[in-house]
Amino acid sequence: MPNIKSAMKRVKVSKKKNLRNRMVKSGVKTAVKKYQVALTEGAAPASAQLSAATSAIDKAVSKGVMHKNTANRKKARMAKALAKANA
């Protein structure tokens, strides 16, 4: 445990930020998994899940949890998988 007051505050703040980041990342993972399950079932439910997953990824980017390029790569791969399933 730190002795300096500012270090104590940094510990508190970092714990709070870590919890928020984990919650956001967990939500993204859940949305992507739901999309993948829907993709195996059929294209119609998958397109709805794709928009939900895309929204979750975009929110993670806006909160600074995920990098913009990583998010775009994930979204592109999901869209490509959906297009392949439809073809």
PyMOL Python script that loads the backbone (N, CA, C, O; Angstrom):
from pymol import cmd

cmd.read_pdbstr("""\
ATOM      1  N   MET A   1       0.856  -1.175   0.000  1.00  0.00           N
ATOM      2  CA  MET A   1       0.000   0.000   0.000  1.00  0.00           C
ATOM      3  C   MET A   1       0.899   1.234   0.000  1.00  0.00           C
ATOM      4  O   MET A   1       1.862   1.303   0.764  1.00  0.00           O
ATOM      5  N   PRO A   2       0.592   2.191  -0.840  1.00  0.00           N
ATOM      6  CA  PRO A   2       1.420   3.396  -0.907  1.00  0.00           C
ATOM      7  C   PRO A   2       1.242   4.286   0.324  1.00  0.00           C
ATOM      8  O   PRO A   2       0.193   4.292   0.967  1.00  0.00           O
ATOM      9  N   ASN A   3       2.299   5.032   0.627  1.00  0.00           N
ATOM     10  CA  ASN A   3       2.265   5.959   1.761  1.00  0.00           C
ATOM     11  C   ASN A   3       1.938   7.380   1.333  1.00  0.00           C
ATOM     12  O   ASN A   3       1.416   8.168   2.121  1.00  0.00           O
ATOM     13  N   ILE A   4       2.244   7.702   0.093  1.00  0.00           N
ATOM     14  CA  ILE A   4       2.038   9.059  -0.405  1.00  0.00           C
ATOM     15  C   ILE A   4       0.581   9.226  -0.820  1.00  0.00           C
ATOM     16  O   ILE A   4      -0.022   8.338  -1.422  1.00  0.00           O
ATOM     17  N   LYS A   5       0.035  10.389  -0.481  1.00  0.00           N
ATOM     18  CA  LYS A   5      -1.387  10.653  -0.702  1.00  0.00           C
ATOM     19  C   LYS A   5      -1.771  10.557  -2.180  1.00  0.00           C
ATOM     20  O   LYS A   5      -2.799   9.969  -2.515  1.00  0.00           O
ATOM     21  N   SER A   6      -0.957  11.126  -3.055  1.00  0.00           N
ATOM     22  CA  SER A   6      -1.266  11.088  -4.488  1.00  0.00           C
ATOM     23  C   SER A   6      -1.188   9.665  -5.027  1.00  0.00           C
ATOM     24  O   SER A   6      -1.953   9.301  -5.921  1.00  0.00           O
ATOM     25  N   ALA A   7      -0.277   8.859  -4.498  1.00  0.00           N
ATOM     26  CA  ALA A   7      -0.167   7.464  -4.925  1.00  0.00           C
ATOM     27  C   ALA A   7      -1.379   6.666  -4.475  1.00  0.00           C
ATOM     28  O   ALA A   7      -1.839   5.775  -5.188  1.00  0.00           O
ATOM     29  N   MET A   8      -1.899   6.983  -3.294  1.00  0.00           N
ATOM     30  CA  MET A   8      -3.118   6.324  -2.795  1.00  0.00           C
ATOM     31  C   MET A   8      -4.284   6.618  -3.722  1.00  0.00           C
ATOM     32  O   MET A   8      -5.082   5.736  -4.041  1.00  0.00           O
ATOM     33  N   LYS A   9      -4.372   7.875  -4.152  1.00  0.00           N
ATOM     34  CA  LYS A   9      -5.450   8.253  -5.057  1.00  0.00           C
ATOM     35  C   LYS A   9      -5.302   7.534  -6.390  1.00  0.00           C
ATOM     36  O   LYS A   9      -6.292   7.067  -6.952  1.00  0.00           O
ATOM     37  N   ARG A  10      -4.076   7.438  -6.903  1.00  0.00           N
ATOM     38  CA  ARG A  10      -3.853   6.758  -8.185  1.00  0.00           C
ATOM     39  C   ARG A  10      -4.292   5.299  -8.113  1.00  0.00           C
ATOM     40  O   ARG A  10      -4.818   4.761  -9.087  1.00  0.00           O
ATOM     41  N   VAL A  11      -4.079   4.654  -6.961  1.00  0.00           N
ATOM     42  CA  VAL A  11      -4.504   3.263  -6.782  1.00  0.00           C
ATOM     43  C   VAL A  11      -6.028   3.172  -6.877  1.00  0.00           C
ATOM     44  O   VAL A  11      -6.564   2.293  -7.552  1.00  0.00           O
ATOM     45  N   LYS A  12      -6.718   4.086  -6.196  1.00  0.00           N
ATOM     46  CA  LYS A  12      -8.185   4.099  -6.236  1.00  0.00           C
ATOM     47  C   LYS A  12      -8.700   4.336  -7.654  1.00  0.00           C
ATOM     48  O   LYS A  12      -9.591   3.632  -8.130  1.00  0.00           O
ATOM     49  N   VAL A  13      -8.126   5.337  -8.319  1.00  0.00           N
ATOM     50  CA  VAL A  13      -8.579   5.709  -9.663  1.00  0.00           C
ATOM     51  C   VAL A  13      -8.315   4.568 -10.648  1.00  0.00           C
ATOM     52  O   VAL A  13      -9.160   4.254 -11.486  1.00  0.00           O
ATOM     53  N   SER A  14      -7.144   3.957 -10.538  1.00  0.00           N
ATOM     54  CA  SER A  14      -6.810   2.892 -11.473  1.00  0.00           C
ATOM     55  C   SER A  14      -7.706   1.669 -11.265  1.00  0.00           C
ATOM     56  O   SER A  14      -8.055   0.988 -12.229  1.00  0.00           O
ATOM     57  N   LYS A  15      -8.078   1.390 -10.026  1.00  0.00           N
ATOM     58  CA  LYS A  15      -9.007   0.281  -9.756  1.00  0.00           C
ATOM     59  C   LYS A  15     -10.365   0.556 -10.402  1.00  0.00           C
ATOM     60  O   LYS A  15     -10.969  -0.328 -11.010  1.00  0.00           O
ATOM     61  N   LYS A  16     -10.831   1.794 -10.261  1.00  0.00           N
ATOM     62  CA  LYS A  16     -12.124   2.175 -10.814  1.00  0.00           C
ATOM     63  C   LYS A  16     -12.107   2.085 -12.340  1.00  0.00           C
ATOM     64  O   LYS A  16     -13.043   1.570 -12.951  1.00  0.00           O
ATOM     65  N   LYS A  17     -11.027   2.595 -12.948  1.00  0.00           N
ATOM     66  CA  LYS A  17     -10.910   2.551 -14.407  1.00  0.00           C
ATOM     67  C   LYS A  17     -10.778   1.120 -14.911  1.00  0.00           C
ATOM     68  O   LYS A  17     -11.336   0.766 -15.949  1.00  0.00           O
ATOM     69  N   ASN A  18     -10.036   0.300 -14.168  1.00  0.00           N
ATOM     70  CA  ASN A  18      -9.858  -1.095 -14.548  1.00  0.00           C
ATOM     71  C   ASN A  18     -11.190  -1.826 -14.544  1.00  0.00           C
ATOM     72  O   ASN A  18     -11.463  -2.624 -15.440  1.00  0.00           O
ATOM     73  N   LEU A  19     -12.015  -1.562 -13.547  1.00  0.00           N
ATOM     74  CA  LEU A  19     -13.334  -2.190 -13.462  1.00  0.00           C
ATOM     75  C   LEU A  19     -14.203  -1.772 -14.643  1.00  0.00           C
ATOM     76  O   LEU A  19     -14.866  -2.606 -15.258  1.00  0.00           O
ATOM     77  N   ARG A  20     -14.197  -0.474 -14.958  1.00  0.00           N
ATOM     78  CA  ARG A  20     -14.985   0.013 -16.089  1.00  0.00           C
ATOM     79  C   ARG A  20     -14.514  -0.598 -17.396  1.00  0.00           C
ATOM     80  O   ARG A  20     -15.326  -1.021 -18.219  1.00  0.00           O
ATOM     81  N   ASN A  21     -13.203  -0.645 -17.586  1.00  0.00           N
ATOM     82  CA  ASN A  21     -12.647  -1.206 -18.816  1.00  0.00           C
ATOM     83  C   ASN A  21     -13.003  -2.682 -18.963  1.00  0.00           C
ATOM     84  O   ASN A  21     -13.329  -3.143 -20.057  1.00  0.00           O
ATOM     85  N   ARG A  22     -12.939  -3.418 -17.858  1.00  0.00           N
ATOM     86  CA  ARG A  22     -13.290  -4.842 -17.918  1.00  0.00           C
ATOM     87  C   ARG A  22     -14.759  -5.032 -18.250  1.00  0.00           C
ATOM     88  O   ARG A  22     -15.110  -5.949 -18.993  1.00  0.00           O
ATOM     89  N   MET A  23     -15.627  -4.178 -17.710  1.00  0.00           N
ATOM     90  CA  MET A  23     -17.060  -4.279 -18.002  1.00  0.00           C
ATOM     91  C   MET A  23     -17.329  -4.017 -19.481  1.00  0.00           C
ATOM     92  O   MET A  23     -18.113  -4.726 -20.112  1.00  0.00           O
ATOM     93  N   VAL A  24     -16.678  -3.000 -20.026  1.00  0.00           N
ATOM     94  CA  VAL A  24     -16.877  -2.659 -21.435  1.00  0.00           C
ATOM     95  C   VAL A  24     -16.354  -3.781 -22.328  1.00  0.00           C
ATOM     96  O   VAL A  24     -17.023  -4.176 -23.283  1.00  0.00           O
ATOM     97  N   LYS A  25     -15.160  -4.295 -22.021  1.00  0.00           N
ATOM     98  CA  LYS A  25     -14.580  -5.384 -22.810  1.00  0.00           C
ATOM     99  C   LYS A  25     -15.455  -6.629 -22.745  1.00  0.00           C
ATOM    100  O   LYS A  25     -15.635  -7.326 -23.744  1.00  0.00           O
ATOM    101  N   SER A  26     -15.993  -6.901 -21.571  1.00  0.00           N
ATOM    102  CA  SER A  26     -16.864  -8.060 -21.396  1.00  0.00           C
ATOM    103  C   SER A  26     -18.134  -7.902 -22.234  1.00  0.00           C
ATOM    104  O   SER A  26     -18.605  -8.862 -22.842  1.00  0.00           O
ATOM    105  N   GLY A  27     -18.683  -6.694 -22.261  1.00  0.00           N
ATOM    106  CA  GLY A  27     -19.874  -6.443 -23.080  1.00  0.00           C
ATOM    107  C   GLY A  27     -19.601  -6.640 -24.556  1.00  0.00           C
ATOM    108  O   GLY A  27     -20.446  -7.164 -25.282  1.00  0.00           O
ATOM    109  N   VAL A  28     -18.419  -6.221 -25.007  1.00  0.00           N
ATOM    110  CA  VAL A  28     -18.044  -6.403 -26.412  1.00  0.00           C
ATOM    111  C   VAL A  28     -17.927  -7.891 -26.725  1.00  0.00           C
ATOM    112  O   VAL A  28     -18.435  -8.359 -27.744  1.00  0.00           O
ATOM    113  N   LYS A  29     -17.257  -8.631 -25.848  1.00  0.00           N
ATOM    114  CA  LYS A  29     -17.076 -10.061 -26.072  1.00  0.00           C
ATOM    115  C   LYS A  29     -18.417 -10.778 -26.115  1.00  0.00           C
ATOM    116  O   LYS A  29     -18.621 -11.661 -26.947  1.00  0.00           O
ATOM    117  N   THR A  30     -19.327 -10.410 -25.231  1.00  0.00           N
ATOM    118  CA  THR A  30     -20.654 -11.015 -25.198  1.00  0.00           C
ATOM    119  C   THR A  30     -21.412 -10.734 -26.491  1.00  0.00           C
ATOM    120  O   THR A  30     -22.042 -11.631 -27.052  1.00  0.00           O
ATOM    121  N   ALA A  31     -21.353  -9.490 -26.965  1.00  0.00           N
ATOM    122  CA  ALA A  31     -22.048  -9.119 -28.197  1.00  0.00           C
ATOM    123  C   ALA A  31     -21.482  -9.878 -29.389  1.00  0.00           C
ATOM    124  O   ALA A  31     -22.236 -10.320 -30.256  1.00  0.00           O
ATOM    125  N   VAL A  32     -20.155 -10.033 -29.440  1.00  0.00           N
ATOM    126  CA  VAL A  32     -19.526 -10.744 -30.550  1.00  0.00           C
ATOM    127  C   VAL A  32     -19.903 -12.228 -30.506  1.00  0.00           C
ATOM    128  O   VAL A  32     -20.162 -12.833 -31.546  1.00  0.00           O
ATOM    129  N   LYS A  33     -19.936 -12.814 -29.308  1.00  0.00           N
ATOM    130  CA  LYS A  33     -20.314 -14.223 -29.183  1.00  0.00           C
ATOM    131  C   LYS A  33     -21.773 -14.445 -29.595  1.00  0.00           C
ATOM    132  O   LYS A  33     -22.092 -15.442 -30.243  1.00  0.00           O
ATOM    133  N   LYS A  34     -22.653 -13.516 -29.218  1.00  0.00           N
ATOM    134  CA  LYS A  34     -24.060 -13.625 -29.623  1.00  0.00           C
ATOM    135  C   LYS A  34     -24.175 -13.561 -31.138  1.00  0.00           C
ATOM    136  O   LYS A  34     -24.982 -14.272 -31.737  1.00  0.00           O
ATOM    137  N   TYR A  35     -23.357 -12.700 -31.759  1.00  0.00           N
ATOM    138  CA  TYR A  35     -23.341 -12.600 -33.225  1.00  0.00           C
ATOM    139  C   TYR A  35     -22.880 -13.910 -33.834  1.00  0.00           C
ATOM    140  O   TYR A  35     -23.469 -14.379 -34.808  1.00  0.00           O
ATOM    141  N   GLN A  36     -21.836 -14.507 -33.279  1.00  0.00           N
ATOM    142  CA  GLN A  36     -21.309 -15.750 -33.826  1.00  0.00           C
ATOM    143  C   GLN A  36     -22.314 -16.887 -33.706  1.00  0.00           C
ATOM    144  O   GLN A  36     -22.415 -17.724 -34.603  1.00  0.00           O
ATOM    145  N   VAL A  37     -23.056 -16.923 -32.609  1.00  0.00           N
ATOM    146  CA  VAL A  37     -24.098 -17.940 -32.437  1.00  0.00           C
ATOM    147  C   VAL A  37     -25.209 -17.714 -33.450  1.00  0.00           C
ATOM    148  O   VAL A  37     -25.702 -18.662 -34.062  1.00  0.00           O
ATOM    149  N   ALA A  38     -25.600 -16.467 -33.626  1.00  0.00           N
ATOM    150  CA  ALA A  38     -26.658 -16.140 -34.586  1.00  0.00           C
ATOM    151  C   ALA A  38     -26.209 -16.448 -36.011  1.00  0.00           C
ATOM    152  O   ALA A  38     -27.026 -16.816 -36.854  1.00  0.00           O
ATOM    153  N   LEU A  39     -24.927 -16.302 -36.279  1.00  0.00           N
ATOM    154  CA  LEU A  39     -24.395 -16.570 -37.613  1.00  0.00           C
ATOM    155  C   LEU A  39     -24.530 -18.049 -37.950  1.00  0.00           C
ATOM    156  O   LEU A  39     -24.780 -18.397 -39.104  1.00  0.00           O
ATOM    157  N   THR A  40     -24.369 -18.918 -36.970  1.00  0.00           N
ATOM    158  CA  THR A  40     -24.517 -20.351 -37.221  1.00  0.00           C
ATOM    159  C   THR A  40     -25.980 -20.725 -37.428  1.00  0.00           C
ATOM    160  O   THR A  40     -26.282 -21.698 -38.119  1.00  0.00           O
ATOM    161  N   GLU A  41     -26.887 -19.955 -36.833  1.00  0.00           N
ATOM    162  CA  GLU A  41     -28.317 -20.249 -36.963  1.00  0.00           C
ATOM    163  C   GLU A  41     -28.876 -19.792 -38.302  1.00  0.00           C
ATOM    164  O   GLU A  41     -29.729 -20.465 -38.880  1.00  0.00           O
ATOM    165  N   GLY A  42     -28.406 -18.657 -38.798  1.00  0.00           N
ATOM    166  CA  GLY A  42     -28.912 -18.142 -40.061  1.00  0.00           C
ATOM    167  C   GLY A  42     -28.551 -16.690 -40.246  1.00  0.00           C
ATOM    168  O   GLY A  42     -28.077 -16.028 -39.323  1.00  0.00           O
ATOM    169  N   ALA A  43     -28.783 -16.195 -41.467  1.00  0.00           N
ATOM    170  CA  ALA A  43     -28.358 -14.834 -41.800  1.00  0.00           C
ATOM    171  C   ALA A  43     -29.277 -13.766 -41.210  1.00  0.00           C
ATOM    172  O   ALA A  43     -28.811 -12.685 -40.848  1.00  0.00           O
ATOM    173  N   ALA A  44     -30.576 -14.055 -41.108  1.00  0.00           N
ATOM    174  CA  ALA A  44     -31.511 -13.026 -40.632  1.00  0.00           C
ATOM    175  C   ALA A  44     -31.226 -12.584 -39.196  1.00  0.00           C
ATOM    176  O   ALA A  44     -31.111 -11.385 -38.946  1.00  0.00           O
ATOM    177  N   PRO A  45     -31.107 -13.522 -38.241  1.00  0.00           N
ATOM    178  CA  PRO A  45     -30.800 -13.052 -36.884  1.00  0.00           C
ATOM    179  C   PRO A  45     -29.374 -12.513 -36.752  1.00  0.00           C
ATOM    180  O   PRO A  45     -29.088 -11.695 -35.877  1.00  0.00           O
ATOM    181  N   ALA A  46     -28.488 -12.978 -37.629  1.00  0.00           N
ATOM    182  CA  ALA A  46     -27.093 -12.552 -37.549  1.00  0.00           C
ATOM    183  C   ALA A  46     -26.929 -11.085 -37.918  1.00  0.00           C
ATOM    184  O   ALA A  46     -26.088 -10.391 -37.347  1.00  0.00           O
ATOM    185  N   SER A  47     -27.726 -10.607 -38.868  1.00  0.00           N
ATOM    186  CA  SER A  47     -27.596  -9.200 -39.268  1.00  0.00           C
ATOM    187  C   SER A  47     -28.006  -8.269 -38.126  1.00  0.00           C
ATOM    188  O   SER A  47     -27.417  -7.203 -37.947  1.00  0.00           O
ATOM    189  N   ALA A  48     -29.011  -8.675 -37.360  1.00  0.00           N
ATOM    190  CA  ALA A  48     -29.423  -7.872 -36.206  1.00  0.00           C
ATOM    191  C   ALA A  48     -28.338  -7.899 -35.132  1.00  0.00           C
ATOM    192  O   ALA A  48     -28.044  -6.877 -34.512  1.00  0.00           O
ATOM    193  N   GLN A  49     -27.748  -9.066 -34.918  1.00  0.00           N
ATOM    194  CA  GLN A  49     -26.691  -9.195 -33.926  1.00  0.00           C
ATOM    195  C   GLN A  49     -25.426  -8.471 -34.360  1.00  0.00           C
ATOM    196  O   GLN A  49     -24.663  -7.985 -33.526  1.00  0.00           O
ATOM    197  N   LEU A  50     -25.205  -8.401 -35.682  1.00  0.00           N
ATOM    198  CA  LEU A  50     -24.043  -7.673 -36.190  1.00  0.00           C
ATOM    199  C   LEU A  50     -24.136  -6.199 -35.828  1.00  0.00           C
ATOM    200  O   LEU A  50     -23.148  -5.594 -35.411  1.00  0.00           O
ATOM    201  N   SER A  51     -25.318  -5.624 -35.986  1.00  0.00           N
ATOM    202  CA  SER A  51     -25.472  -4.206 -35.649  1.00  0.00           C
ATOM    203  C   SER A  51     -25.298  -3.981 -34.152  1.00  0.00           C
ATOM    204  O   SER A  51     -24.750  -2.959 -33.740  1.00  0.00           O
ATOM    205  N   ALA A  52     -25.758  -4.924 -33.336  1.00  0.00           N
ATOM    206  CA  ALA A  52     -25.591  -4.796 -31.883  1.00  0.00           C
ATOM    207  C   ALA A  52     -24.119  -4.903 -31.496  1.00  0.00           C
ATOM    208  O   ALA A  52     -23.633  -4.151 -30.651  1.00  0.00           O
ATOM    209  N   ALA A  53     -23.414  -5.845 -32.123  1.00  0.00           N
ATOM    210  CA  ALA A  53     -21.991  -6.021 -31.829  1.00  0.00           C
ATOM    211  C   ALA A  53     -21.193  -4.807 -32.301  1.00  0.00           C
ATOM    212  O   ALA A  53     -20.281  -4.351 -31.612  1.00  0.00           O
ATOM    213  N   THR A  54     -21.539  -4.289 -33.476  1.00  0.00           N
ATOM    214  CA  THR A  54     -20.870  -3.104 -34.012  1.00  0.00           C
ATOM    215  C   THR A  54     -21.069  -1.919 -33.075  1.00  0.00           C
ATOM    216  O   THR A  54     -20.142  -1.147 -32.831  1.00  0.00           O
ATOM    217  N   SER A  55     -22.267  -1.782 -32.560  1.00  0.00           N
ATOM    218  CA  SER A  55     -22.571  -0.693 -31.630  1.00  0.00           C
ATOM    219  C   SER A  55     -21.742  -0.830 -30.352  1.00  0.00           C
ATOM    220  O   SER A  55     -21.201   0.157 -29.852  1.00  0.00           O
ATOM    221  N   ALA A  56     -21.642  -2.053 -29.826  1.00  0.00           N
ATOM    222  CA  ALA A  56     -20.864  -2.284 -28.608  1.00  0.00           C
ATOM    223  C   ALA A  56     -19.388  -1.966 -28.841  1.00  0.00           C
ATOM    224  O   ALA A  56     -18.729  -1.384 -27.979  1.00  0.00           O
ATOM    225  N   ILE A  57     -18.875  -2.352 -30.010  1.00  0.00           N
ATOM    226  CA  ILE A  57     -17.475  -2.079 -30.337  1.00  0.00           C
ATOM    227  C   ILE A  57     -17.248  -0.575 -30.453  1.00  0.00           C
ATOM    228  O   ILE A  57     -16.254  -0.053 -29.948  1.00  0.00           O
ATOM    229  N   ASP A  58     -18.175   0.122 -31.120  1.00  0.00           N
ATOM    230  CA  ASP A  58     -18.031   1.573 -31.270  1.00  0.00           C
ATOM    231  C   ASP A  58     -18.063   2.291 -29.921  1.00  0.00           C
ATOM    232  O   ASP A  58     -17.343   3.269 -29.722  1.00  0.00           O
ATOM    233  N   LYS A  59     -18.895   1.809 -28.996  1.00  0.00           N
ATOM    234  CA  LYS A  59     -18.954   2.408 -27.663  1.00  0.00           C
ATOM    235  C   LYS A  59     -17.638   2.192 -26.924  1.00  0.00           C
ATOM    236  O   LYS A  59     -17.176   3.071 -26.197  1.00  0.00           O
ATOM    237  N   ALA A  60     -17.036   1.015 -27.113  1.00  0.00           N
ATOM    238  CA  ALA A  60     -15.745   0.736 -26.474  1.00  0.00           C
ATOM    239  C   ALA A  60     -14.665   1.668 -27.005  1.00  0.00           C
ATOM    240  O   ALA A  60     -13.791   2.111 -26.259  1.00  0.00           O
ATOM    241  N   VAL A  61     -14.732   1.961 -28.297  1.00  0.00           N
ATOM    242  CA  VAL A  61     -13.762   2.892 -28.893  1.00  0.00           C
ATOM    243  C   VAL A  61     -13.971   4.287 -28.336  1.00  0.00           C
ATOM    244  O   VAL A  61     -13.004   4.971 -28.001  1.00  0.00           O
ATOM    245  N   SER A  62     -15.209   4.715 -28.234  1.00  0.00           N
ATOM    246  CA  SER A  62     -15.485   6.068 -27.747  1.00  0.00           C
ATOM    247  C   SER A  62     -15.068   6.241 -26.293  1.00  0.00           C
ATOM    248  O   SER A  62     -14.747   7.352 -25.870  1.00  0.00           O
ATOM    249  N   LYS A  63     -15.069   5.159 -25.525  1.00  0.00           N
ATOM    250  CA  LYS A  63     -14.652   5.230 -24.118  1.00  0.00           C
ATOM    251  C   LYS A  63     -13.155   5.047 -23.960  1.00  0.00           C
ATOM    252  O   LYS A  63     -12.625   5.162 -22.855  1.00  0.00           O
ATOM    253  N   GLY A  64     -12.467   4.762 -25.061  1.00  0.00           N
ATOM    254  CA  GLY A  64     -11.017   4.619 -25.003  1.00  0.00           C
ATOM    255  C   GLY A  64     -10.547   3.257 -24.544  1.00  0.00           C
ATOM    256  O   GLY A  64      -9.378   3.089 -24.197  1.00  0.00           O
ATOM    257  N   VAL A  65     -11.438   2.282 -24.538  1.00  0.00           N
ATOM    258  CA  VAL A  65     -11.084   0.941 -24.091  1.00  0.00           C
ATOM    259  C   VAL A  65     -10.422   0.155 -25.218  1.00  0.00           C
ATOM    260  O   VAL A  65      -9.530  -0.660 -24.981  1.00  0.00           O
ATOM    261  N   MET A  66     -10.866   0.406 -26.437  1.00  0.00           N
ATOM    262  CA  MET A  66     -10.364  -0.321 -27.594  1.00  0.00           C
ATOM    263  C   MET A  66      -9.821   0.676 -28.613  1.00  0.00           C
ATOM    264  O   MET A  66     -10.351   1.777 -28.760  1.00  0.00           O
ATOM    265  N   HIS A  67      -8.768   0.285 -29.309  1.00  0.00           N
ATOM    266  CA  HIS A  67      -8.187   1.149 -30.341  1.00  0.00           C
ATOM    267  C   HIS A  67      -9.085   1.152 -31.574  1.00  0.00           C
ATOM    268  O   HIS A  67      -9.746   0.162 -31.886  1.00  0.00           O
ATOM    269  N   LYS A  68      -9.091   2.279 -32.260  1.00  0.00           N
ATOM    270  CA  LYS A  68      -9.954   2.477 -33.425  1.00  0.00           C
ATOM    271  C   LYS A  68      -9.679   1.445 -34.514  1.00  0.00           C
ATOM    272  O   LYS A  68     -10.617   0.890 -35.086  1.00  0.00           O
ATOM    273  N   ASN A  69      -8.412   1.180 -34.808  1.00  0.00           N
ATOM    274  CA  ASN A  69      -8.068   0.233 -35.869  1.00  0.00           C
ATOM    275  C   ASN A  69      -8.451  -1.195 -35.497  1.00  0.00           C
ATOM    276  O   ASN A  69      -8.886  -1.964 -36.354  1.00  0.00           O
ATOM    277  N   THR A  70      -8.293  -1.550 -34.239  1.00  0.00           N
ATOM    278  CA  THR A  70      -8.695  -2.873 -33.768  1.00  0.00           C
ATOM    279  C   THR A  70     -10.196  -3.054 -33.947  1.00  0.00           C
ATOM    280  O   THR A  70     -10.659  -4.103 -34.396  1.00  0.00           O
ATOM    281  N   ALA A  71     -10.944  -2.025 -33.594  1.00  0.00           N
ATOM    282  CA  ALA A  71     -12.398  -2.081 -33.722  1.00  0.00           C
ATOM    283  C   ALA A  71     -12.804  -2.228 -35.183  1.00  0.00           C
ATOM    284  O   ALA A  71     -13.674  -3.036 -35.509  1.00  0.00           O
ATOM    285  N   ASN A  72     -12.176  -1.450 -36.064  1.00  0.00           N
ATOM    286  CA  ASN A  72     -12.514  -1.536 -37.483  1.00  0.00           C
ATOM    287  C   ASN A  72     -12.180  -2.910 -38.053  1.00  0.00           C
ATOM    288  O   ASN A  72     -12.917  -3.438 -38.886  1.00  0.00           O
ATOM    289  N   ARG A  73     -11.072  -3.485 -37.604  1.00  0.00           N
ATOM    290  CA  ARG A  73     -10.689  -4.820 -38.069  1.00  0.00           C
ATOM    291  C   ARG A  73     -11.718  -5.856 -37.631  1.00  0.00           C
ATOM    292  O   ARG A  73     -12.110  -6.710 -38.426  1.00  0.00           O
ATOM    293  N   LYS A  74     -12.154  -5.791 -36.385  1.00  0.00           N
ATOM    294  CA  LYS A  74     -13.144  -6.735 -35.875  1.00  0.00           C
ATOM    295  C   LYS A  74     -14.469  -6.596 -36.624  1.00  0.00           C
ATOM    296  O   LYS A  74     -15.090  -7.592 -36.994  1.00  0.00           O
ATOM    297  N   LYS A  75     -14.894  -5.344 -36.842  1.00  0.00           N
ATOM    298  CA  LYS A  75     -16.162  -5.119 -37.545  1.00  0.00           C
ATOM    299  C   LYS A  75     -16.085  -5.616 -38.982  1.00  0.00           C
ATOM    300  O   LYS A  75     -17.040  -6.204 -39.490  1.00  0.00           O
ATOM    301  N   ALA A  76     -14.956  -5.384 -39.635  1.00  0.00           N
ATOM    302  CA  ALA A  76     -14.794  -5.822 -41.020  1.00  0.00           C
ATOM    303  C   ALA A  76     -14.827  -7.346 -41.117  1.00  0.00           C
ATOM    304  O   ALA A  76     -15.439  -7.897 -42.032  1.00  0.00           O
ATOM    305  N   ARG A  77     -14.179  -8.020 -40.190  1.00  0.00           N
ATOM    306  CA  ARG A  77     -14.166  -9.477 -40.204  1.00  0.00           C
ATOM    307  C   ARG A  77     -15.557 -10.047 -39.960  1.00  0.00           C
ATOM    308  O   ARG A  77     -15.940 -11.049 -40.564  1.00  0.00           O
ATOM    309  N   MET A  78     -16.315  -9.401 -39.066  1.00  0.00           N
ATOM    310  CA  MET A  78     -17.673  -9.881 -38.802  1.00  0.00           C
ATOM    311  C   MET A  78     -18.556  -9.678 -40.040  1.00  0.00           C
ATOM    312  O   MET A  78     -19.337 -10.559 -40.402  1.00  0.00           O
ATOM    313  N   ALA A  79     -18.427  -8.519 -40.680  1.00  0.00           N
ATOM    314  CA  ALA A  79     -19.223  -8.238 -41.886  1.00  0.00           C
ATOM    315  C   ALA A  79     -18.850  -9.193 -43.009  1.00  0.00           C
ATOM    316  O   ALA A  79     -19.714  -9.645 -43.761  1.00  0.00           O
ATOM    317  N   LYS A  80     -17.575  -9.496 -43.119  1.00  0.00           N
ATOM    318  CA  LYS A  80     -17.104 -10.421 -44.157  1.00  0.00           C
ATOM    319  C   LYS A  80     -17.671 -11.830 -43.918  1.00  0.00           C
ATOM    320  O   LYS A  80     -18.067 -12.514 -44.862  1.00  0.00           O
ATOM    321  N   ALA A  81     -17.706 -12.246 -42.665  1.00  0.00           N
ATOM    322  CA  ALA A  81     -18.264 -13.566 -42.321  1.00  0.00           C
ATOM    323  C   ALA A  81     -19.751 -13.623 -42.639  1.00  0.00           C
ATOM    324  O   ALA A  81     -20.247 -14.647 -43.107  1.00  0.00           O
ATOM    325  N   LEU A  82     -20.463 -12.529 -42.388  1.00  0.00           N
ATOM    326  CA  LEU A  82     -21.894 -12.483 -42.693  1.00  0.00           C
ATOM    327  C   LEU A  82     -22.124 -12.536 -44.198  1.00  0.00           C
ATOM    328  O   LEU A  82     -23.029 -13.225 -44.668  1.00  0.00           O
ATOM    329  N   ALA A  83     -21.305 -11.809 -44.952  1.00  0.00           N
ATOM    330  CA  ALA A  83     -21.434 -11.827 -46.414  1.00  0.00           C
ATOM    331  C   ALA A  83     -21.139 -13.216 -46.964  1.00  0.00           C
ATOM    332  O   ALA A  83     -21.788 -13.668 -47.907  1.00  0.00           O
ATOM    333  N   LYS A  84     -20.178 -13.876 -46.382  1.00  0.00           N
ATOM    334  CA  LYS A  84     -19.841 -15.246 -46.817  1.00  0.00           C
ATOM    335  C   LYS A  84     -20.975 -16.212 -46.494  1.00  0.00           C
ATOM    336  O   LYS A  84     -21.260 -17.117 -47.278  1.00  0.00           O
ATOM    337  N   ALA A  85     -21.626 -16.026 -45.341  1.00  0.00           N
ATOM    338  CA  ALA A  85     -22.750 -16.883 -44.952  1.00  0.00           C
ATOM    339  C   ALA A  85     -23.947 -16.659 -45.873  1.00  0.00           C
ATOM    340  O   ALA A  85     -24.682 -17.599 -46.175  1.00  0.00           O
ATOM    341  N   ASN A  86     -24.148 -15.414 -46.321  1.00  0.00           N
ATOM    342  CA  ASN A  86     -25.271 -15.106 -47.208  1.00  0.00           C
ATOM    343  C   ASN A  86     -25.054 -15.640 -48.611  1.00  0.00           C
ATOM    344  O   ASN A  86     -26.019 -15.951 -49.309  1.00  0.00           O
ATOM    345  N   ALA A  87     -23.800 -15.751 -49.035  1.00  0.00           N
ATOM    346  CA  ALA A  87     -23.499 -16.180 -50.414  1.00  0.00           C
ATOM    347  C   ALA A  87     -23.682 -17.660 -50.628  1.00  0.00           C
ATOM    348  O   ALA A  87     -23.465 -18.155 -51.734  1.00  0.00           O
TER     349      ALA A  87
END
""", "prot")
cmd.dss("prot")
cmd.show_as("cartoon", "prot")
cmd.util.cbc("prot")
cmd.orient("prot")
